């Protein structure tokens, strides 16, 4: 019964964990000013509006700034233009996501690296789960994103409000396949603390063994 409940929980969590809400088509059609320019990547319009005094941190009904909209639309040049106009690169939208985490979830490593270059802290606590971009990327098996976040100094051992680290999420919410194996390897090589367990004290290695993820077990097992 306990195993069944855990399976139901993990299935439900996997479906809702990507709690980000990109703008809908109706919202996009309603956008004016910097929000519209950010979505379409209209650099000239961003510069014109900023020069005319438009607030670069104005929010839509769901708390998204133009920078968040640029991230959702993968508009790198627009993000750079907004930063030049004074956009807060560490702003959180209504569901507590920043540009870096939006890009990490979308598997958009170039925009994510640009956001970090422009001042977005890769270690912000984000999302309704009090997680980080690294935890989100590890969960989803986004290998290049994880690599870049590690290189940028993202915290390896942040524990979210589910009591999971990036390493635990890569095992518990991953599929055990090559991408999640690479994520686990990168985290281990970077020095992630393998002794941090979940709420019940179950470690990443024990989770990998329970799931039959033999390649992960080999990565997580201490060297003789």
Residue, then its C-alpha position, 0 to 999 in steps of 0.5 A: x500500500x505504501x509503495x502504491x501511495x508513493x507511486x501516486x504521489x510521484x506521478x502527481x508531483x511529476x505532473x505538477x512540478x513544472x508549475x511554471x505558467x507561460x503566457x497563454x495565447x490570449x495573454x500574449x494577444x493582450x500584451x502592450x508595451x514592453x511585454x509585447x516587445x519582449x515576446x516578439x523580440x522587438x529590440x528597437x521598441x524596447x529601447x524606444x519605450x525605455x527611453x520614453x520612461x516605461x517601467x522595465x519591471x512592469x508586471x502582467x496579471x500573473x506577476x511576469x515582468x518583460x524579462x520573464x516574458x522574454x525568457x518564456x519566448x526564448x528571446x535572448x536579444x530582448x533579454x539583453x535589451x531589457x537588462x540594459x533598460x534596467x530590468x531586475x534580473x533577479x525578479x521572481x514572477x507570480x509563482x516564484x520563478x526567475x529567468x534562470x529557472x524558466x530557462x532551465x526548465x525549458x532546456x534553454x542553456x544559452x538564454x540561461x547563461x545569458x541571464x547569469x551573465x546579465x546578473x541573474x543569481x543562479x542560486x536563487x530559491x525559486x518555485x513553489x517548492x523552494x527549490x533552485x534552477x539546479x534542482x529543476x534541471x536535475x529533475x528533468x535530466x537537462x544535462x547541459x543546463x546542469x553542467x552550466x549551473x554547476x560551472x556558474x556556482x549554483x548551490x549543489x546541496x540546497x534542500x527544497x520543501x520536499x526535503x529533496x536535493x538536486x541529486x535526490x530529484x535526479x534519482x527519484x524523479x528521473x527515469x534512470x536513463x542516460x541523461x539522468x545518469x549524466x546529471x548524477x555523474x556531474x553532481x557527484x563529480x562536482x562534490x554534491x553531498x551524497x549523505x543528505x537523505x530525504x525526510x525519511x533519511x533515504x539517500x540517493x544511493x538507496x533510492x537508486x538501488x530501490x529502483x534498480x538503476x544499476x548505472x546510477x548505483x555504480x556512480x553513487x557507490x563509494x570507490x573501493 
